[in-house]
Amino acid sequence: MTAPETTGSLRGLRVLDLSRILAGPLCAQMLADHGAEVIKVEPPAGDDTRAWGPPFVTGTMSAYHSAINRNKSNACLDLTSPEGQRVLGELLADADVLVENFKAGTLAKWGFSDDVLTERFPGLVRCRITGFGTDGPMGGTPGYDAILQAYGGLMSINGERTGPPLRMGVPIVDMVTGIYAFSGILLALHDRHRTGRGQLVDCTLLDTAISLLHPHSSAWLVSGEIPQRTGSAHPSIAPYDTFEAADGPIFISGGNDRMFRNLVAVLGIPDLAEDSRFTGNADRVHHVEELRALLAEPISARTRHDLARALLERGVPATPVHDVGEALTDPQVRHRDMVVDHEGHRGVGIPIKLDRTPGNVRTEPRERGADTRRILASLGYSDAEISALIAADAALTSEDAAT
């Protein structure tokens, strides 16, 4: 079946994705979803995430890998070889954007230092993603999502008050770094329209982790007090927490005085709004444990969906706590096209929606080396030259990778 026509505001943009794992591939997929032509270059050993399962989509591709590598062509090259480095130079000459997350100094070792890239490809937007940056006391240190959750303070504020620090259940630092990288690339491209010059977009997992500490970071900068874990509760809003309904957990937010009055009215305890301990938000935060105990009993007598519906009708934000399956089958989620099923590829939809130039899902994630021959041919290599590169192990096709 013919792939859908490319749509999106980034049509005509050429991106070389040399990244692995999550942040870089997610960034490149976002560019691809919005119309960019993205070539993912994998090493002979492949992207580590291909083996991060179960579950697996194919014998050589995990669901994890599949989720962040759609809409891309795939070439498999040994960039440590002189032949692979020659091909890399030719790919860069034809690219608008480079996304990479190599260990500091790797590209320079291959002959593509920052100075060389700037001189040879002055219009190239280069996006570098690292754990801690390339300089400073921790410069060049490798970093994974959980390492930066711990190092950057995020784990210290996640978990129950009486429990240990916990890693957040999604790789939030990696994912937000990918989104920041996507934004930074668009900023650099906007500047290039004016100046004709590319530049370096420098994103680190550390910077992302620190940026995600709000409001705890601002509170510490003002008060000097170390924030404490609060479970699912909020440190400066009450009530704002998970409660147990008759048939499961429900999250309720009483973010202002009007919401609080409506909440206690729905629960049949309207006098609570006149209690001096709970008159304003600051009072409720100060007496949050007492408030929680008084709310828990009437909440426990109601089912989570019925109570959530009654609260929403009164303007009080509330929702059953969905599991992943409930979330992905929710009617509103499906209405927003946040689950896609395209020619056997099932994944999460495109969260940035443009009305005139919408993005779309065109191709499923490719096997390693699936497009090596076509990409090399587009650079002017003859069949004999391509076969020679493959024979020298400087390039691999999907057939080679499977053996």
Buried (B, 14 or more C-beta within 10 A) or exposed (E): EEEEEBBBBBEEBBBBBBBBBBBBBBBBBBBBBBBBBBBBBBBBEBBEBBBBBEEBBEEBBBBBBBBBBBBBBBBBBBBEBEBBBEBBBBBBEEBBBBBBBBEBEBBBEBBBEEEBBBEEBEEBBBBBBBBBBBEEEEEBBEBBBBBBBBBBBBBBBBBEEEEEBBBBEEBBBBBBBBBBBBBBBBEBBEBBEEEEEBBBBBBBBBBBBBBBBEEBBEBBEEEEEEBEBBEEBBBEBBBBBEBEBEEEBBBBBBBEBEBBBBBBBBBEBEEBBEBEEBEEBEBBBBBBEEBBEBBEEBBEEBBBBBBBEBBEEBEBBBBBBBEEEEEBEBEEBEEEBBBBEBEEBBBEBBEEEEEEEBBBBBBBBBBBBBBBBEBBBBEEBEEEBBEBBBEEEBBBBBEBBEE
